């Protein structure tokens, strides 16, 4: 017969979704913020202006409740209003609650009278350990082929076995698929993909995978590697994860141990971080041919539409190429050096494979040329159906942002010199001016972990080069800090006026 209403008292035990904290927690000496803000969809930004300058309180949290007297208090301050669209992309009126002076370890919650309490959070030195464990083990759960189950995980998946065949398609290490790859080239050079009339064309990678598929099993390869996102392909981009793992280990080896991540290799005497990095290296090492060339892509003829254990489409291995071989060489040499104290036999295997891959990658005779195939009738590239496409790779290895020397070649030379001490690799580093080339690749074209080895060692860069590199890296870091001070939620990112925002 009408609208019924119910008024409930809002106490410090009432959970307020507009109060936001780092639910994982904070380190004692860190800058610490909680926030007040909420976007209501068509209702827009919640107006908390009456709270600006008012007090907030922090209570200890036990058994699901805020307890005792406040252990800390501070003032609520406006950080960014919804109208500040140049910096505020949350659509909220964001207010900041500074908890930085609260350093005593414990479990707490924030309370704002009349609004309620936040989710609980902790303050302690090891607060990020649990997050690190789960993030690192995310890679274990992305492994291909193997069964997932106890005692490593409660997320069950049976062993995944599919046929893996040779393919004749190009990897993803350069802009091969774009018509722009051949733009401006002389007709007689005919690099890139060309149609029947010799015109440069773009195509879907799946078109090429399907057109070059064979029924020849790839010997010695039955799976491995990490799935790519929601797909099951393995690709060169996954070397980024290897750099992350190995770079972190090289900086802080004492913080990593065998058995730390509860993975199948735990207990073999090798730190788990190195065993997980080896998942990518081992997979592509199995594709290395007699000349030392390494493939850099395993793909299907289309995106999968099912879970890994239900998808039955076969896989195909790309042609080995120079860039992919150099990427492998860098990762394998890096892994070889770090794993040697624990397993000399494995280290030698990786080091030898890396040297062979490097020799392949720098030799112009391994340039991919003369690839030819007919686009099948069921291809997604409808305008190319039935046409014979040809491809020739350019002679020069790709460079980044105007650099004179290929970065992939330099990264491999750095790691091979560090792993072997051979003067030839050091000559490569100097000929390519590694310091300047690496700095040209910042910020987007190079992993930050590529700088770890040359900065920790005294036999790769001179003192002046190191100083320049450290200064530039510090500048990049300061860009992130500056952005975090401007953005409403202090996200660690560049400021909105930065060219790479």
PyMOL commands that set and color helices and strands:
alter all, ss='L'
color gray80, all
select helices_A, chain A and resi 41-43+49-51+129-141+179-182+205-211+236-251+253-255+272-285+322-339+344-361+364-366+382-384+407-420+423-431+434-440+450-456+463-486
alter helices_A, ss='H'
color red, helices_A
select strands_A, chain A and resi 19-20+33-36+55-62+65-80+94-98+106-112+116-117+121-123+164-166+192-194+234-235+297-299+315-317+371-374+388-392
alter strands_A, ss='S'
color yellow, strands_A
deselect
rebuild
show_as cartoon
